[in-house]
Amino acid sequence: MGDRRFNELDLRGMLERAQDLRENVVRGRWVVETRFRRRPWEIVVEPDMRREVLVIVTAYAVWE
C-alpha cells in the first residue's frame, strides 16, 4: 500500500464508495470499481468464505 500512497483507512473508504463490482478473469476474484482522490481506481478482492473475510489482492489507479 505504501508504494501506491494510500493506507488501510484510505482502502476502507474506497470500498465504502464502491461504484460497481464485476467478476475478475481469475475465478473467485472480483474487481471493485471506485474512486480515490478524484480518480478512478480498481481493487481486486477475493472472498474467503471459510474465514468470513475479504482478502484484498491488489489496488491500482485506472488512468484515463
N, C-alpha and C positions, 0 to 999 in steps of 0.2 A: 504494500500500500504506500509506503514511503516514497518509492520511486515515481509514483503517479500523483503525488502530492494531495492525498486525502487520507483520512484516518477512519477508525471504526465508526465514530459518530457520523461522519460525512456519509459513509456507506449505508448506515441505517436510515439516514434521511433520504438518500437516493432510492432505497427500497420503498420507503413510505410514499414517495412521489412517483411511483411506477406508473407509466403511461400505457404500456402494453406488455404482453407476455406471449412468447412463441416457442415452439419446440426447437431445440438445437439439432445440429446434424449428428451429434453424439447421442445415442439413445439414453433416455433417462435424465438428460440435462435440459434446462430451459434458459432462454435469454429474456432478461427483463430490460425493457427499454425505458429509460428515464432521462433526467436532466441533472446536471451539476454545473454550477457556476455559469448558468445560461447556455450551456452547450449540451448536445445530445451525448449520452453515454449508454453503454450496454453492460449488463452484469450477467455473467454465466453462473447459474446455480444448479445444484444437484440435491434434491430432497433425499435425506437419509431416513427412511420410514422406520427402520428398526430403532434408531436412537431419537427419532422425532425432532430432527434438527434440519436446518437448511445450510448446506455447505456452499460457500462462495468459492467458485473455481477461479474466476478472474473478473476484472472490471477494466473497461477501456473506453476512451473517448472515441466518438464517431465523428470524424472531421468531415464537414460538408464540403 
